[in-house]
């Protein structure tokens, strides 16, 4: 007897008792749907935490040119270059490094103060533009004068193991004009991979600039959502022209935030900003250095290693001797952002509350702890749901036992015309498996719908992976085999003569 | 060489503490093309005898040779295969699958044994139904057919694998007299036209008289075994009966 005819016999037998079949499969359907939904919720939470961790910069490494420490506020807003005092000049002397900006002799005095006084620092003054404090990073822009990073450095970092994305960074404040509107904001020269690094980005219209535009140094610009709103309001800016450095730039896209934790606002560094290929800026402004290089590690757990590798690579490339300090700063943002609340507050609370000695915890451990916690949660949810699968399986077993009794005579007839015990066993087993698989398929459908609805209602991200679908299906079939075997064996062991006489 | 060779067949059932001896040493030869009627009161062991000959049951002791095989030594799967290929059954209660069309019932033996394509199964089942005059009832379910029609479906089913022997256990028990004669006519024609050996179990002496040989059972033993000199011919009787 072929498998095909076993299946068709089973399906025909099941279709004869539609209500019974439907009720039996509902048990399986609910079981599988519950398991699938629970796994989807669990792995959704897992993915959400992972994403939050990444969005918070857990896998982010930022290399900034120069190695400075900002003085405390009572220093009058000035910045002290600790290194320059004894280092910059020595390196200049050694001829290894030639800063683009040569400090004045006075800059070599123990207290180097740039912009000791600026009209914007007058607290009584009213301004019609964002002041330096509002324009984030003005002070860093000043530090950028120690231009030690080059596109070649970035290219070398790209080749390191464990590095996912690398973006060259060049930042400055800028006036832009679009028709009769003007806006004072900040530009970021970057690499095409920037949207992959800024995970919470979404393009409300248009796109990011392309590889081709970057290599051709095209005058294209992507507006932050806030800038787009200020300049164009409800009009779609894509295709419009804005003037930068008195040159026309074409708007190719508008970038907004996909995270409900972050909405574009005035003065924020990401959306009150514009993005231009760094190559275009280099060409127009005749520059060759970078302010910073932003790197993401492929896995959160590797951040520490990658940042170490980056440091070593840059020291080697910059020819820094063993005893000299770095001429760049490598910063990972994990702990910083945890403390600052870059994570969703509830997650951050959970992490801070549950991870003892957070300050000592390395990123790797933190990543693993989060992984373990979410995996445990998924396993817990899944195993609770598995109970409903067992209940469904018992339902199938019950109905199959009943069916064997009901159809004793049929079994006798089949045996009389030549069915072997094995054929009978197979027939009933296939029927049980068909029940559970039909229920399982319906359950997968129901589970997908249910987790979709939950995702919408609770704004909880869920993810149904092919693996979890395959697992549910396999479990459903296994339940059919497990709970169908006993009744099928009972059927196959019936005595043909007894069954033929059965009324 | 006989088609069936039975030597000192014994069957003992254990019912509680009591051993019931259903067959107490039966020895018998049946040759190909015979129409054997087995008669005897209920409890005489004739049904047990048929079950063993039909490979549905094992004897407790004794030998049973079907053609050149010692069937008493075969295992369950081998017996199933013999039932499928060499033996046809017709029962008193028809034993059709309910809620299954006539043609699907007839196809049943082809599902087991060597595989036959679905279209070939259907073709052969329809031909078998045609042979018993039910071609137009192929899609009817058993509960839509009369008793005689159901029995003819069962006969069509039993013939599907071209068996060498047909066992009929009280085939007319549930039928009126005219349909009984019709069924007997089918059996007699199968014997004449196809040379199929027929073993008919009945407790009615009148029905037994359609056979060419009558064997009487009593208390698990054969008490008489003789050729039937006054064999009734169903086709002739049918002509005389008023049309049903």
Contacts between the chains, C-beta under 8 A, distances in Angstrom:
chain1	res1	chain2	res2	distance
A	1	B	111	5.7
A	1	B	112	5.6
A	1	B	115	7.5
A	2	B	115	5.4
A	5	B	111	5.6
A	5	B	118	7.7
A	9	B	111	7.4
A	16	B	99	5.2
A	409	B	95	7.2
A	410	B	97	5.7
A	412	B	95	7.4
A	413	B	95	5.0
A	413	B	96	7.6
A	413	B	97	6.3
A	413	B	108	7.4
A	414	B	108	6.9
A	414	B	112	7.7
A	415	B	56	7.7
A	415	B	80	7.1
A	415	B	83	7.8
A	416	B	54	7.9
A	416	B	56	6.7
A	416	B	83	6.4
A	416	B	89	5.1
A	416	B	95	7.2
A	417	B	83	6.9
A	417	B	84	6.5
A	417	B	89	7.4
A	417	B	108	5.1
A	417	B	109	4.3
A	417	B	112	6.8
A	417	B	157	6.9
A	417	B	158	8.0
A	418	B	80	5.4
A	418	B	81	6.7
A	418	B	83	4.7
A	418	B	84	2.3
A	418	B	85	7.2
A	418	B	109	5.6
A	418	B	112	4.4
A	418	B	113	5.7
A	418	B	161	7.7
A	419	B	80	6.5
A	419	B	84	7.9
A	419	B	111	7.6
A	419	B	112	4.9
A	420	B	76	7.1
A	420	B	77	4.8
A	420	B	80	4.2
A	420	B	81	7.5
A	420	B	112	7.0
A	421	B	76	5.9
A	421	B	77	7.3
A	421	B	80	7.5
A	422	B	77	7.2
A	423	B	80	7.9
A	423	B	112	5.8
A	496	B	56	5.0
A	497	B	51	5.5
A	497	B	56	5.3
A	497	B	57	6.0
A	500	B	56	7.9
A	500	B	91	7.0
A	500	B	95	6.4
